[in-house]
Amino acid sequence: MRILAIESSCDETGIAILKTDGIFDGTSPTSEITVLADVLMSQASLHAEYGGVFPAVARREHAKNMMPLMMQALAEAGLSRELPTPRILSEIEEETLVKVLIKEPELFVQFKKMLLAIEIPNIDAIAVTSGPGLEPALWVGINTAQALSSLWSIPVIPVNHMEGHIMASLLFSKPEKNGKKILGLSLPEYPSLALLISGGHTELVLVKDPGTYEILGQTRDDAVGEAFDKVARMLGLSYPGGPEISKLAETVAPNTPPLYPLPRPMLKSGDYDFSFAGLKTAVLYTIKKIPELTEEIKASIAKEFEDSATEILVAKTRAAAEEYGVHGIILGGGVTANKKIRGAFKKLVEEQFPGTALFIPDHHLSTDNGLMIGVVGLMRSSKTEQTIRADGTMRLAVSTRPTIAELRKKKQE
């Protein structure tokens, strides 16, 4: 089976083409995924001036980058065979594409110019992120997938972005074959616990069985990655803020007491929810009291903020792991690239949960990418849908509790 995957939930445009022989069974240790192509374009430098992702800019850049990246991926996969003369759309095909891409005029022009010049590639299905994320950005990927579906007559599989982060953490490398990367999928014992931490999400999720989830806790305000970005801005650091705070914090000698201690919000709340808005505000009030924000003080605040966030994440995960007797702990999302957080969880498992498996994604798989969407698509290849809608507040599991994204959306309405 060959699957083309599209990711456009935030500020990375990712496209991957994956291949498996026969029917992919994610529960088998012998399952192999051949990465025929995996391309990514980040918009981080464009959003730096805003100090965060600006949805309208994200949508524009996704539309601009989508087709060039698509052609690059098809070429890398050996699936871009030029036709002697470009294909001419039938009247019905033209009408369908116009309807699907009516809000993406630039994408429509590129779509016709590039894809009609090549043979229909040997692709069995398209996997696309349908949520959660920024809805304007999600729509670019969804519209692209549905346009390809109509042009190539193949099904589309909607994918939950957060499940993609879980799968990314379970991937491991196998020896290459014919110059192509080969991946396997680790098999955690169940139940396992997933901590999903990114710029838009902070969730503790119980993984009961493959593909079966229960949300134990979530942020009540800012996501941890969002807090990193905002604190970085307060300290005069560039976007994205996480790597900058981590770099600055590393300049402080180990065991150095903080110049300005910060709180650990909800550390002993007795539940699995998080709150990082108060921690961010504490940093703001602290900075306002300081006459001169020297580099030494900045570094101390960065380290204390990072220590506080890490302590909260570890404590909540530890408590949930003990209560539910989990056999595996899975870290997923962009914040897992943080060196301090990775080290703290390795220490937690080594000292308090020996025998429990810890799954952390490779650095290049911690951020958003098409590969992780493709893996979920392979596992859910029977879950195709004809009409897909962007859902910015999509959940991994049914819950009566509103997410912060839902609360913000309601407030805007």
ZALUM-143381 format. One record per residue (C-alpha): z, x, y; residue in one letter. Coordinates in pm, whole numbers, plus 50000, padded with zeros to 5 digits. Example, Ala and Ser with C-alpha at 12.3 -4.5 7.8 and 13.67 -1.06 7.14 Angstrom:
! residues 2
507805123049550a;507145136749894s;
END
This chain:
! residues 413
500005000050000m;499175012050351r;501064998350648i;500545003851019l;503735001251226a;504134994951598i;507305000351802e;507534990852172s;511034976552221s;512054998852512c;510515030252663d;508925046752359e;505535036852225t;505545045651856g;502845041251593i;503065052051230a;500865047650926i;502685049250593l;501455048250236k;503135040649906t;501565039849560d;501885005649403g;504624982449529i;507285000449729f;510744994349591d;513375006549833g;516045003249564t;514415029649345s;515365066449387p;511835075949281t;510195056649564s;508055078549787e;506605072350131i;503665093350248t;503555096750625v;499855095550705l;500545095051079a;503555093251311d;502875094851685v;505175087751977l;504985087452355m;508145085652566s;508385071552918q;511765087652992a;510495109053280s;508935078553450l;512185058653434h;514335087853552a;513965077553918e;515445043553834y;518325058153634g;517395035053347g;514475016553194v;512574993853434f;511004965753223p;507844960853431a;507084998153423v;507804999353048a;505334971252981r;502634987353194r;503005020953018e;503015005352671h;499754987452752a;498235019752886k;499345041552594n;498915017852300m;495215022252220m;495015060252272p;498025064052041l;496485039751792m;493285060151777m;495305092251740q;497265077551450a;494145064651275l;492485098651314a;495535117051176e;495575093350879a;491875099150810g;491135062450879l;488975065851189s;485355065251072r;482865061151354e;480175034551316l;476495042951385p;476545014951643t;479634996951776p;480504964151612r;479714932451808i;482334904951804l;481404869951707s;482034842551960e;485114830951769i;486494866551744e;485964871752116e;487774839352201e;490674848651972t;491114883052128l;490934868852479v;493624843752389k;495934869252226v;495514895952494l;495234873052795i;498274889252960k;497134924452871e;493734928653048p;493824966853038e;494724966252671l;491924941552602f;489314964852756v;490574995152563q;490864974652245f;487194965052248k;485984999252360k;487865019652100m;488354998251790l;484874983151773l;483415018151751a;485065025151413i;485025009751066e;487794985550977i;490445009150835p;491965005450491n;495254990050608i;497094963250407d;499564950650667a;500934956251017i;504674958651087a;505784953051446v;509114952151626t;509794916351734s;513334922251868g;515834930151998p;514714948652309g;513044943352645l;510874912652600e;508064924152833p;507814956352630a;508104938452295l;505214915552383w;502804944852420v;503434955752061g;503384920251926i;500144911352105n;498554943551978t;499624935751621a;498314900151635q;495024911451789a;494594937251511l;495484910551256s;492684888051378s;490184916651400l;491004931851061w;492084900050875s;495404914550758i;498964900350780p;501704909451027v;505354915850936i;507954910851213p;510714937051202v;514234937351344n;514564969251548h;518204974651445m;517354972851076e;514835000051153g;517635022451280h;519585016650959i;516575025850747m;515875056850959a;519335069950869s;518655065950497l;515405085650497l;515265121050361f;512485146450323s;510765155349997k;508265183549937p;504995178550123e;501845168549937k;498355177050063n;499795186450400g;501445152650449k;505165146150495k;506805127950202i;509975107650248l;512465092050013g;515045065250084l;518705071950001s;520565045349807l;524045038649947p;526545020549734e;527574986649864y;529314975450066p;528475001150332s;529225001650701l;526665007750976a;527585018251330l;524575012051553l;524855029851888i;522125031952150s;521355024752513g;521344987452447g;523564982952142h;526974990852003t;527594971951679e;529634976051362l;527724960051077v;528844954550719l;525914960450483v;526784938950183k;523584944749987d;520104957750075p;518974936450368g;522174915650383t;524294920950694y;527454908350864e;528294918051221i;531964928151235l;532124938251598g;530034945151905q;530324955652267t;531694929752505r;529954945652803d;528104978852827d;526624995952524a;527875031352471v;524495046752551g;524315026252871e;527755039252969a;526605075152911f;523615069353141d;525715053453416k;528405080153409v;525725107053417a;524315090953731r;527795091453891m;528015128553819l;524585135053967g;522955142253631l;519415132253533s;518265104253303y;518625100153010p;522285107653065g;523585112852712g;522115147552653p;523085158453005e;526735147952966i;526905164752627s;525435197052766k;527895197353056l;530865188852832a;530085218752608e;530775242252898t;534485233152884v;536555255452656a;537945238052344p;541465223752371n;541345224852752t;543425195852890p;541385171553102p;541815174553477l;541605136753502y;542585117753184p;540575086153110l;541545054452917p;540475044752563r;539545007852612p;540244984352320m;541335013152100l;544184991951958k;542754957052014s;543094947951647g;539414938351612d;536104956451584y;534764949151931d;534074975652193f;534214977352571s;532785005952774f;532534989753118a;536194997553192g;535765033653088l;532725036853314k;534655020753602t;537585044453545a;535195073553592v;533895057953914l;537395053054060y;538395088053955t;535395103454133i;536115083754450k;539585099354470k;538305134954443i;537635152154781p;535135176954638e;533365171554308l;532985207454190t;530995217853882e;534275224953701e;535555189853774i;532235174353672k;532345192553341a;535945181853277s;535115145253349i;532005147053129a;534035161052839k;536865135952882e;534375106952896f;532585119252584e;535935124552406d;537065089352497s;533845072652379a;533865092852056t;537515084951982e;536875047552023i;533785047651799l;535555067551527v;538745046551538a;536955013251506k;534745026151225t;537735040951041r;539615007851055a;536624987750930a;535905012850653a;539495009950530e;539614971850546e;536334966250364y;536574995050119g;533075007550196v;531245033449992h;528975045650268g;529005049750646i;525655048150825i;525145059551184l;522015046851357g;520505046651705g;519765071451981g;523395080552056v;523715095251705t;521895125651844a;525115134152030n;526545166051877k;530175156451947k;529815122351781i;527985136251478r;530695162551428g;533515137251468a;532115114651197f;531525143550959k;535155153451008k;536305117250958l;534555114250623v;535585148850501e;539265144050586e;539905106850535q;537115092850318f;536265119450059p;533655106149822g;532245082550083t;528625090050170a;527765096150535l;524225089250652f;523085102850989i;519415103151092p;517525134951164d;517405140651539h;513735130851565h;514485097851388l;517525088651595s;515475075851886t;513015046851865d;509925054051654n;507205036651458g;508155052651128l;511435033651095m;509635000851167i;507095008950898g;509775015250637v;511354981250702v;507874966050685g;507334981650342l;510614967150217m;509834932850362r;506114932150290s;506304896150164s;507864883650491k;504634879650687t;504284854850974e;501274840951156q;502964835051491t;505474860451618i;507504858151936r;509454884752120a;513194879652089d;515134902652318g;518494891852172t;517554891351804m;520444897451563r;520734913251222l;522904884251107a;523734849051221v;526694848451459s;528254822851691t;529394849851931r;527014858052219p;525824893652260t;525944910852597i;522144907152620a;522464869652569e;525204866952830l;523124886253082r;520054865053009k;522044833053057k;523454846153384k;519964853453514q;518844818053428e;
END
